[in-house]
Amino acid sequence: MLNEHNAKYRVMSSPLSKYFVCLLVLIGCIIRPATLSAQTVEAQMMTRGRMWIKAYPNGALEREQSNPITWLLAYPGYWGHNNNAGGGFDNNFVYHGAQVRGIDAAWTYRNNKTVEQVAGAMGWIPTKLNKNYNLAVDATQPEEYITGTMNSPAYDALGKPHMGYTLEGKIMGWSIPRYSDFLIIRCKLTNVDTSTLANFYYARCFAMTGPYRPNSVSPGWDKEYLWDSEVSDTLGFIFYDDNTKDPNGNDPAYSIPPGNMTGNAGDPGNIGIQGSNDYKLYSPWVYAYSFLPSQIPINKEGERKVWRTIVSTDANAPSDELMLSPVSDPNYSTLVEFIRNKPQPKVSWRAAYDSIRKGYSVPGAGSLWERNPRYIYAIGPYDIAPGKSIEWIEVLVAGGMDRNITMRGDTAATLHFVQAGLKNLKQNWAAASALVENDYRIPYGDIPPPTPADAPLVFPNNSANELRIEPALSKVNGAAVVGVTITWKAVHRGYKDPQLRRNDFALYKIYRSGNSIEGPWELIDSLTQAKADSFYSGGKIFYFIKAQSNVPYRYCVTSVDSSGNECAKTGYNFYPVAAEPEASNKLSTILVVPNPFKQQSGFPGTDEKKRLTFVNIPAQCTIRIYTLALDLVRTIEHTEGGVQSWGTQSGKDYMMTDFGQNVMPGLYIFHVESHVPGHEGETSVGKFMVIK
């Protein structure tokens, strides 16, 4: 088992050799033992907090690719489509090596693609995803964590001496606000060989690709780093999205606000397309990755040192600014020399760039090629004797401005998201560090009540605890009122705070967003325990909310305790739901909304921009859509309610014809045929216009 986090990490070291070593870890894999029979390591997916990851026990990332979704490390994490709702990803690769029996042992890996097919990760103890949601199982453990042990063989498949070790890993995450914006990785590496692992280095490398953004928003060359005097001595370099500065001189210009003032900093979604209502900032985050210096071993040179360097990912960069190819040059001594001889100056990119423009020299910083960066950080060198171990802790942390502001975009966001995000990142880094010092236990009194529902679509075969939203009708003073019924688990009944050992539940809060899972969220109602009990049935709360007909919304429910601690917003509906009017058998009242359809629906949510709706239709009917030449374009079978939409995210039809083609501009005829008993065969014909 891993030692307690506050142990004094040291290793017995021999005199410094003239050789140094190679690097180890991030993303992809470790190594296949040639002589051990073991289970293959399987990457696991953590989705409880705001930072999502798919990784092996040591934090090496694996690609999650459930078409069309692709991500490795997503922030903010939630299930989406075309990458944009997944928060994007940061790519990575892996180095590791040591001198064993006087021979250099060096291997190179990328995320889920090993350079050599014989080199795959194998597990001594199978990788396991542990769920402790709401700390219900054990209040002393994280809410979600990956555990497992990985092996490296003493000899590779060709009989060449390698590094014989086991690596125990644990990745920890929480959904609890103040602790949900980081992941903590704890590792213990033990030499199981008969020879010393000399001059051992362990390194991660991130290609800072950042979140997804539309091509119309940014061509890249916009990742900027800063060195903050308050935290960077421990946290290292901090990254964020700024304006494009292309070393080839192809900087874009934007005339649409806020691009005309702040360029593509933060990646505002609307600046590349005239008339777009996609105002959100796609990249308003500030993020950093680092070893926790107080929790790394003292190396053989007597230091708790983290090596850091930033180079370019672009093959056209000058050789002194380009990372050596992990494929063509896996020579460990060259790589270690690169790390040791190219320490990154402790200065922000902007400050270095401005100094260079004024004629001053800032070697190793301020180059335009660094705006497509590859960030490497490493620990070492260590001499690890047979049977001895080293332990370390890493933190992956992010921060951001209030998402309700950055979802609305404009200069209120673009002018201030970096400083606001930096402030939040510092708070999250301090919270992560304090959590380590507190043996990973949430401080007394900070635990909120349970989340009423889990994030949707994460585990498609286990959706029993997802929030349910259904169109509904109610009566107010005898008049029909349209809205939705929200259903969630009644977590207040029988609840006891795992620390206080009493029920301190206060109320539920209900939020609504007309835009996105990310918000902006508006608080629209709340329910005390007594009020919630009046809507209780069979372990669930069934609560009606009045809503405007035919306007799609997402809803979210949280729980709050008597001290004001509010749980995370994990309980929301993925697909927006609109309130619906009653079905009508008066076919003369059928409407198409909007009509004319001008490029998009007008709803703020970009995933509903092609939503066209037939209103006041019979509960059972067939809708046929024709061109003016009476060519059949689309047939829709309607089975319930008085509304039928064409072009929704949930339906994934996006105004497509029956032949998988986009609807062209023009005038269309619709024909509705009723199948309601007593009204069979009744029809209605109308027209609508599509303008693009």
Secondary structure, DSSP 8 states (H G I E B T S, - for coil): ----TTS--B-------S-------SSS-----SS---EE---EEE-SSSSEEEE-TT--B--EEETTEEESEESS----STTTTTT---EEEEEEEEEETTEEEEEEEESS-BSSTT---EEEEEEEEEE-GGG-S-TTS-SEEEEEEEEE-SB-TTS-B---EEEEEEEEE--STTSSSEEEEEEEEEE-SSS-EEEEEEEEEEE---S---TTT--S--EEEE--TTTHHHH--EEEE-----TTS------STTHHHHTTTT-BTTTTSTT-----BS--EEEEEEE-GGGS-B-TTS----EEEEEE--TTS-GGGB---TTT---HHHHHHHHHH----SS-HHHHHHHHHTT---TTS--GGGGSEEEEEEEEEEEE-TT-EEEEEEEEEEEES-HHHHTT-SHHHHTTHHHHHHHHHHHHHHHHHHHHHTTT---TT------SS--TTSSTT--TTS-EEEEEEEEETTEEEEEEEEEEE-TTTT---TTT-S--EEEEEEEEESS-TT---EEEEEEEHHHHHTTEETTEEEEEEE--BT-EEEEEEEEEETT--B--S--B-SS-EEB-----S-GGG-EEESSSEESS---S-GGGTT-EEEES--SSEEEEEEETT--EEEEEEE-SSSEEEES-TTTT-TTB-TTS-B--SEEEEEEEEE-STT-TT-EEEEEEEEE-
